[in-house]
Amino acid sequence: MCGILGIVSKSPVNQLLYDGLLVLQHRGQDAAGIVTAHKNAFHMHKGGGLVRDVFRTRNMRSLVGNMGIAHVRYPTAGSPESTAEAQPFYVNSPFGIVLGHNGNLTNATQLNNELFRADLRHVNTNSDSEVLLNVLAHELQDSAKSYQLDPAAIFNAVSGVYTRCKGAYAVVAMIAGYGLLAFRDPHGIRPLVFGSIETEHGIEYLVASESVALDTLGFKLIRDIGPGEAVFIDEDGNFFSKQCVDNSSLNPCIFEYVYLARPDSLMDSISVYETRLNMGESLAKKIMRDMHHLDIDVVIPIPDSSRPSALQLANRLGLDFREGFVKNRYIGRTFIMQEGQQRRKTVRQKLNAMSVEFRGKNVLLVDDSIVRGTTSREIVQMAQEAGAHKVYFASAAPPVRFPNVYGIDMPTRQELIATGRNDDEIRKEIGADYLIYQDLSSLKKDIHRIKPSVNNFETSCFDGRYIAGDITPEYLAMIESQRNNGTVLSQAENSTQLDLSLVSSE
């Protein structure tokens, strides 16, 4: 769930990249980085923390050049504490290449071993993004003609990446002296869009994870980069694109619409806000069918992502809609936090219940989803402590029962409250008086009816169907073991690679 940006401009891009990262901050709060290109040289600054904490005026002044990429990190592979795993990553052979990545490679361990034994390339960190960078570098080396690149050679290299890399990935990269490259996995799981702006000096291009970055920076959205498609923009602003996979298919991650993306974004030409309104309407229909016996006094959303669904639900049911929780916006996303006690404490810091909206009432709390259950349990308890007579809980998404291996932090089944439990058991775990989930079929229809041409979605966390393939029970057991034991991507046995941490935190 990282955020990526790439800009080819006619003027300095450092401020644009910084502003774009602020807009995409919700996609990752653990690290941030910017790389600019100027006269065949890269200028980089990255570190752990929020964008505003990583970059100072002195850092921005050193980021010179009219082309650059940027990244905010949300760790789904590697170590959350490692500053060395902040992106973008860099290699200098066969060309100077920097890369930022959103998603997960599901065959990263295999690729890491191949890179060491066959490609003779050094991988310095435990990040699958660095693995992807080195695969791209090797394929560019094989495609180069007399150590020179052209768009055809670059697209041929991307085709090689598609052949080797499995999983979900949206990528933005720069090649020193050539230009900016962006591509998306053949299944179109992770989002990637591009747009342009006409200036007096020529056309400028922007590539981003979400369309909201284009809106706020003044760029006009052109379209989404298609699954299996690569685009290349050279230093002069010439645009090239190619479909590099013949059998690609669009399967956008459904959780982007449920929770991850900003509501003012368009993803694969689908309004995130409209999908959430539709989710509320579908949920209201199910409540009228299955909960008509309940006496609900008021509908209260869990801020912020559930608000459109809750409002539409209340309107459809003819119930009062009230803001019962006040959110502290200076607290990080609890979804990202891995340690249970920290997450429970932070929920209390982030949300405060207003007793006037709860005292003596039967309240229906609406949330976008229930993942680990920690947040839901704390919120139900807060509502009860505020004086609620009955607390009903509605989830705008189906039960999350399976690990997500495509770039969302849901790697282990034992962390998911719905795994191995029925709805009533989940209700008891979170302490609610009644619990109702959205149906997966309804959720798909909520999105499909906005753009009927999109028929398939990545829904593995709900139904266990891993569309990118090769996800076996053994693989899930391996990543669960890595998560539980604190281990990460393994290098080849008996490897002589050094663990060189060349990034130090300030």
C-alpha positions in Angstrom: 0.0 0.0 0.0 2.9 2.4 -0.6 2.5 5.7 -2.5 4.6 6.4 -5.6 5.1 9.5 -7.8 7.1 10.3 -10.9 7.4 13.7 -12.7 9.0 14.8 -15.9 8.9 18.6 -16.0 10.4 21.7 -17.6 11.3 23.2 -14.2 12.5 21.9 -10.9 10.4 19.1 -9.5 11.5 19.0 -5.8 8.5 21.0 -4.5 6.0 19.2 -6.7 7.2 15.8 -5.4 7.1 16.9 -1.8 3.6 18.3 -2.2 2.5 15.1 -4.0 3.9 12.9 -1.2 1.9 14.9 1.4 -1.3 14.1 -0.6 -0.3 10.4 -0.7 0.8 10.3 3.0 -2.2 8.0 3.9 -0.6 5.3 1.8 2.4 5.0 4.0 3.7 6.7 7.2 6.9 4.7 8.0 9.3 6.3 5.5 9.6 8.7 2.7 12.1 9.4 -0.1 12.7 11.6 -3.1 15.2 11.2 -5.9 15.8 13.9 -8.6 17.8 13.7 -11.8 20.1 16.5 -13.1 22.8 16.2 -15.7 23.0 12.4 -15.6 23.3 12.5 -11.8 20.8 11.4 -9.1 20.2 13.4 -6.0 18.5 11.5 -3.2 17.2 12.1 0.3 15.1 9.5 2.3 14.5 8.5 5.8 12.1 7.0 8.3 8.9 8.9 9.4 6.3 11.2 7.9 7.1 13.4 4.9 7.1 16.6 6.9 9.7 15.0 9.3 12.0 13.5 6.7 12.5 16.6 4.6 14.0 19.9 5.7 14.8 23.0 3.7 18.4 22.0 3.3 17.3 18.6 1.9 15.0 20.1 -0.6 17.6 22.5 -1.9 19.9 19.6 -2.7 17.2 17.9 -4.8 17.9 19.6 -8.1 16.6 18.7 -11.5 13.5 18.6 -13.7 12.8 14.9 -13.3 12.2 12.9 -10.2 10.4 10.1 -8.4 9.1 9.9 -4.8 7.8 7.2 -2.4 6.0 6.9 0.9 6.5 3.5 2.6 4.1 1.2 4.3 6.1 -2.0 5.0 4.5 -5.2 3.9 7.8 -7.0 3.3 11.1 -6.5 4.9 11.5 -4.7 8.3 9.3 -1.8 9.4 12.2 -0.5 11.5 14.8 -0.5 8.8 15.8 3.0 7.6 17.8 1.3 4.9 14.6 0.0 3.3 13.2 3.4 2.8 12.6 3.9 -1.0 13.5 4.7 -3.7 16.4 2.2 -4.2 19.4 2.7 -6.4 21.8 0.7 -8.6 24.5 1.9 -10.8 24.9 -1.1 -13.1 24.4 -1.4 -16.1 22.9 2.1 -15.8 22.1 4.4 -13.0 18.6 3.3 -12.0 16.3 4.4 -9.1 13.0 2.7 -8.4 10.0 3.0 -6.1 7.5 0.2 -5.7 4.0 -0.3 -4.4 2.9 -4.0 -3.8 4.4 -7.3 -3.0 6.4 -9.8 -5.0 5.2 -13.3 -4.0 8.3 -15.0 -5.4 10.8 -12.6 -3.9 12.8 -15.3 -2.1 13.3 -17.3 -5.3 14.2 -14.1 -7.2 16.7 -13.2 -4.5 18.5 -16.5 -4.9 18.5 -16.2 -8.7 20.0 -12.7 -8.6 22.8 -13.9 -6.4 23.6 -17.3 -8.1 22.8 -16.6 -11.8 22.6 -12.8 -12.3 25.6 -12.1 -10.0 23.9 -9.1 -8.5 24.0 -7.9 -4.9 20.8 -7.3 -2.9 21.6 -5.3 0.2 18.3 -5.2 2.1 15.4 -7.6 2.9 13.0 -5.5 0.7 11.3 -7.2 -2.2 11.4 -3.7 -3.9 15.2 -3.9 -4.1 14.8 -7.4 -5.6 12.5 -5.9 -8.2 15.0 -3.1 -9.0 17.8 -5.6 -9.6 15.6 -7.8 -11.8 14.8 -4.7 -13.9 18.5 -3.8 -14.0 19.5 -7.2 -15.2 16.8 -7.2 -17.9 17.9 -3.8 -19.1 21.5 -5.1 -19.3 20.3 -8.0 -21.5 18.2 -5.6 -23.7 20.7 -2.9 -24.2 22.4 -2.6 -27.5 26.0 -1.5 -27.3 25.2 -0.2 -23.8 22.6 2.2 -25.3 18.9 2.2 -24.6 15.9 3.2 -26.6 12.2 2.8 -25.8 12.0 -0.6 -27.6 14.9 -1.9 -25.5 13.3 -0.6 -22.3 9.9 -2.1 -23.0 11.6 -5.4 -23.9 13.3 -5.3 -20.4 9.9 -4.7 -18.8 8.6 -7.8 -20.6 11.4 -9.7 -19.0 10.4 -8.4 -15.6 6.9 -9.5 -16.2 8.1 -13.0 -17.0 10.1 -13.3 -13.8 8.2 -11.4 -11.2 5.0 -12.6 -9.7 2.6 -10.9 -7.4 1.4 -7.3 -7.4 3.4 -4.3 -8.3 3.1 -0.7 -9.5 6.5 0.8 -10.3 8.0 4.1 -11.1 11.7 4.3 -12.0 14.3 6.6 -13.5 17.2 5.7 -15.8 20.0 8.2 -15.7 20.4 10.0 -19.0 17.2 8.5 -20.5 14.0 9.3 -18.6 11.2 8.0 -16.4 9.7 4.5 -16.6 6.4 3.3 -15.0 4.6 0.0 -15.3 1.9 -2.1 -13.6 1.6 -5.8 -12.9 -0.3 -7.9 -15.5 -3.2 -8.4 -13.2 -3.6 -4.6 -12.5 -3.9 -5.2 -8.7 -2.2 -2.1 -7.4 -3.2 1.3 -8.9 -1.2 3.6 -11.1 -2.4 6.6 -13.1 -0.8 9.4 -15.2 -1.6 12.8 -16.4 -0.2 15.9 -18.0 -0.2 19.7 -18.0 0.5 22.1 -20.8 3.0 24.8 -19.9 4.6 27.6 -22.0 7.8 25.4 -22.1 6.0 22.2 -23.2 4.1 19.2 -21.8 4.9 17.9 -18.3 3.9 14.5 -17.1 3.0 13.0 -13.7 2.6 9.4 -12.7 1.0 8.6 -9.3 -0.7 5.9 -7.2 -3.9 7.9 -7.0 -5.6 10.5 -9.2 -5.9 12.9 -6.2 -2.2 13.7 -6.6 -2.8 14.9 -10.1 -5.7 17.0 -9.0 -3.9 18.8 -6.2 -0.8 19.5 -8.3 -2.7 20.9 -11.3 -2.3 18.0 -13.7 -5.1 16.7 -15.9 -5.8 13.0 -15.5 -5.3 11.1 -18.8 -6.0 7.6 -17.8 -4.8 4.6 -15.7 -1.8 2.7 -16.8 -3.2 -0.6 -17.9 -2.3 -4.0 -16.5 0.9 -5.3 -18.2 1.5 -1.8 -19.7 4.6 0.3 -19.5 5.0 4.0 -20.2 8.3 5.7 -20.8 8.9 9.5 -20.8 12.3 10.7 -21.9 14.1 13.7 -20.6 12.7 15.9 -23.4 9.1 15.0 -22.5 8.5 12.6 -25.4 5.9 10.0 -24.3 6.0 6.3 -25.2 3.8 3.4 -24.1 3.5 -0.3 -24.9 1.4 -3.3 -23.8 4.1 -5.7 -22.7 1.9 -8.6 -21.8 -0.5 -10.2 -24.2 -2.7 -12.1 -21.6 -3.1 -9.3 -19.1 -6.4 -8.7 -17.2 -7.7 -6.0 -14.9 -8.3 -7.1 -11.3 -8.1 -4.0 -9.1 -7.7 -4.6 -5.4 -11.1 -4.2 -3.9 -9.7 -3.1 -0.6 -8.6 0.1 -2.2 -12.2 1.1 -2.6 -13.2 -0.2 0.9 -10.4 1.6 2.9 -7.0 2.3 1.4 -7.6 5.0 -1.1 -8.7 8.6 -0.5 -12.4 9.1 -1.4 -11.6 11.9 -3.8 -9.6 9.5 -6.0 -10.5 7.8 -9.2 -9.1 4.3 -9.6 -9.4 2.5 -12.9 -11.9 5.3 -13.7 -14.1 4.4 -10.7 -14.9 7.0 -8.1 -13.9 5.7 -4.7 -16.4 8.0 -3.0 -19.3 6.7 -5.2 -18.4 3.1 -4.4 -18.6 3.9 -0.7 -22.0 5.5 -1.1 -23.1 2.3 -2.9 -21.7 0.2 -0.1 -23.8 2.0 2.4 -26.9 1.5 0.3 -26.3 -2.2 -0.1 -25.7 -2.5 3.6 -28.9 -0.7 4.3 -30.8 -3.2 2.2 -29.3 -6.1 4.1 -30.1 -4.4 7.5 -33.7 -3.9 6.4 -33.8 -7.6 5.5 -32.0 -9.1 8.5 -32.1 -6.5 11.3 -35.6 -5.1 10.9 -36.4 -6.3 14.4 -33.8 -4.1 16.0 -34.7 -0.7 17.3 -32.0 1.6 16.1 -32.0 5.2 17.3 -28.9 6.6 15.5 -26.2 5.7 13.0 -22.7 6.7 13.9 -19.7 6.3 11.6 -16.2 5.4 12.6 -14.1 8.3 11.2 -13.1 8.8 8.5 -13.3 6.2 5.7 -16.7 4.8 6.7 -18.5 8.2 6.7 -19.9 8.1 3.1 -21.2 4.5 3.7 -22.8 5.4 7.0 -24.4 8.5 5.7 -26.0 6.7 2.8 -27.1 3.9 5.0 -28.8 6.3 7.5 -30.5 8.1 4.6 -31.8 4.9 3.1 -33.1 3.6 6.6 -34.6 7.0 7.5 -32.5 7.2 10.7 -30.6 10.0 12.4 -26.9 10.3 11.4 -24.7 11.7 14.1 -20.9 12.2 14.6 -20.3 10.4 17.8 -16.6 10.2 17.7 -14.1 13.0 17.5 -10.9 12.1 15.7 -7.4 13.3 16.6 -5.8 13.8 13.2 -2.3 13.9 14.6 -2.3 10.2 15.4 -1.2 7.7 12.8 -3.3 5.0 11.2 -3.9 2.2 13.7 -4.4 -0.2 10.8 -0.7 0.1 10.0 0.4 -0.7 13.5 1.4 -4.2 14.1 1.8 -4.5 17.9 -1.5 -5.1 19.7 -1.0 -3.1 22.9 0.3 -0.1 20.9 -2.7 -0.3 18.6 -5.2 -0.5 21.5 -3.6 2.5 23.2 -3.5 4.5 20.0 -7.2 3.9 19.2 -8.0 5.6 22.5 -5.8 8.5 21.6 -7.2 8.8 18.1 -10.9 8.6 18.9 -13.0 10.1 21.7 -16.7 9.4 22.2 -19.1 12.2 22.8 -21.5 10.9 25.5 -24.4 13.1 24.4 -24.7 11.0 21.2 -24.6 7.7 23.0 -26.3 8.1 26.4 -29.4 5.8 26.6 -29.5 5.1 22.8 -29.4 2.0 20.6 -26.6 3.0 18.3 -25.5 1.4 15.0 -21.8 1.9 14.5 -20.6 1.6 10.9 -17.0 0.9 9.9 -15.4 0.2 6.6 -14.1 -3.2 7.7 -13.1 -5.4 10.6 -9.5 -6.8 10.2 -7.8 -7.7 13.5 -10.7 -6.6 15.6 -8.6 -4.6 18.0 -10.0 -1.3 16.9 -13.6 -2.5 16.7 -13.4 -4.0 20.3 -12.1 -0.7 21.7 -14.7 1.4 19.8 -17.6 -0.8 21.0 -16.3 -0.5 24.6 -15.9 3.3 24.2 -19.6 3.5 23.1 -20.7 1.4 26.0 -18.7 3.6 28.5 -20.3 6.7 26.9 -23.7 5.3 28.0 -25.1 3.5 24.9 -28.0 1.2 25.8 -27.3 -1.2 22.8 -24.3 -1.2 20.5 -24.9 -2.7 17.0 -22.0 -3.0 14.6 -22.0 -3.0 10.8 -19.1 -3.6 8.5 -19.2 -2.2 4.9 -16.9 -5.0 3.9 -17.2 -8.8 4.2 -15.3 -10.7 6.9 -11.5 -10.7 6.4 -10.6 -14.3 6.7 -7.5 -14.8 4.6 -4.0 -13.3 4.4 -3.4 -10.7 1.8 -0.1 -11.2 0.0 -0.4 -8.4 -2.6 0.7 -5.4 -0.6 -1.7 -5.1 2.3 -0.5 -5.8 5.9 -2.7 -8.9 6.5 -0.1 -11.7 6.3 -1.2 -14.1 9.1 -4.4 -15.9 9.7 -4.1 -15.8 13.4 -4.1 -12.0 13.4 -7.5 -11.9 11.6 -10.4 -12.0 13.9 -12.8 -13.6 11.3 -10.5 -16.6 10.6 -12.0 -19.7 12.1 -15.0 -17.8 13.7 -18.6 -17.3 12.6 -20.4 -14.0 12.8 -21.7 -14.6 16.3 -18.3 -15.5 17.6 -16.9 -12.4 16.1 -19.7 -10.4 17.7 -18.8 -11.7 21.1 -15.1 -11.0 20.6 -15.7 -7.3 19.9 -18.5 -7.0 22.5 -21.3 -5.8 20.3 -25.0 -6.6 20.8 -25.4 -7.4 17.1 -23.0 -7.7 14.1 -23.8 -7.5 10.4 -21.3 -7.8 7.5 -21.6 -6.7 3.9 -21.9 -9.6 1.3 -19.0 -10.0 -1.1 -21.3 -10.3 -4.1 -22.9 -7.0 -3.1 -19.6 -5.3 -2.6 -18.5 -6.3 -6.1 -21.8 -5.0 -7.5 -21.4 -1.7 -5.7 -18.2 -1.1 -7.7 -19.2 -2.8 -10.9 -22.3 -0.6 -11.4 -20.2 2.5 -11.5 -18.1 1.0 -14.4 -19.7 -2.1 -15.8 -16.6 -2.9 -17.9 -14.7 -3.8 -14.8 -15.9 -7.3 -13.9 -13.1 -8.8 -11.8 -11.5 -7.7 -8.6 -8.7 -8.9 -6.3 -10.6 -10.2 -3.3 -8.3 -12.7 -1.7 -8.6 -11.4 1.8 -12.3 -12.2 1.7 -12.5 -15.4 -0.4 -8.9 -16.8 -0.4 -8.7 -16.6 -4.3 -5.2 -15.5 -5.2 -5.5 -14.4 -8.8 -1.7 -14.0 -9.4 -1.3 -17.7 -8.8 1.2 -20.0 -7.0 0.0 -19.2 -3.5 0.0 -22.5 -1.7 -0.7 -23.4 2.0 3.1 -23.9 2.3 3.7 -20.4 1.1 1.2 -18.9 3.5 2.8 -20.9 6.3 6.2 -19.6 5.4 5.2 -15.9 5.5 3.3 -16.5 8.7 6.5 -18.0 10.2 8.5 -15.1 9.0 6.1 -12.7 10.6 5.8 -14.5 13.9 9.6 -15.1 14.2 10.6 -11.6 13.1 12.5 -13.0 10.0 12.3 -11.6 6.5 13.3 -12.3 3.0 16.1 -14.9 3.0 19.2 -14.8 0.8 20.8 -17.8 -0.8 22.2 -20.3 1.6 26.0 -19.9 2.1 25.8 -16.5 0.4 28.8 -14.3 0.8 26.7 -11.1 0.5 27.4 -8.4 3.0 24.8 -6.7 5.0 25.7 -3.1 4.2 23.5 -0.5 5.8 24.5 2.7 4.0 21.6 4.8 5.2 21.7 6.3 8.6 18.9 8.1 10.4 19.5 11.7 11.4 
